Amino acid sequence: MIVVPGIAFGEAGRTYARVSYAGSPTDITEGIQRLAPFWRKS
């Protein structure tokens, strides 16, 4: 899983992030579990 700041896709994306789900289901699950605490705080 890859996370890219939204600003990489233009000024309108400044407050966003893009997440690529191009990976194995196990890797995707692990990535989401690691990001979940951050997203819950935001």
Buried (B, 14 or more C-beta within 10 A) or exposed (E): BEEEEBEEEEEEBEEEBEEEEEEEEEEBEEBEEEBEEEEEEE
